[in-house]
Amino acid sequence: MKNRLIAGPLAAISGLLVAIGPQTMFKICDPSHHSVSNCFWTGQALIGVGSVLATLGVIYIFIASQQTRAGLSLAIASDAVLAFLIANVLIGMDSNPMMACRTTTLPILNIISVLTFVFAIGNTIYLAAKGRVVPANEAADSL
């Protein structure tokens, strides 16, 4: 029960930070009237990725099965990798290192993505070890 009440809200909060953070708290660059920069499109893509991450976190709270929660943890880890890749490789940010998206938004997104990934993988390993199935030969010996 405690695992659901810790991992689920953490994933949901992480998803909300990824989705609305670049739009509000650690803002990306404002699009100019003549062109839209990479960081604008990164922010738009992260709204979707963060929404999925937050939804997975909320679903995680209500699932009792350890195997299903382990699968959700893997999905959360994959979503964290996607958020990292969108911000750094797939779309990226502005090329100017002095822009707000490079100095503030990108480092915060990287920290959130990496911490979410590490926590989700750790949670998957924890759930796998906790719900380990007894090998068939040991089960036969116990009869």
PyMOL commands that set and color helices and strands:
alter all, ss='L'
color gray80, all
select helices_A, chain A and resi 2-20+38-62+66-90+100-130+136-141
alter helices_A, ss='H'
color red, helices_A
deselect
rebuild
show_as cartoon
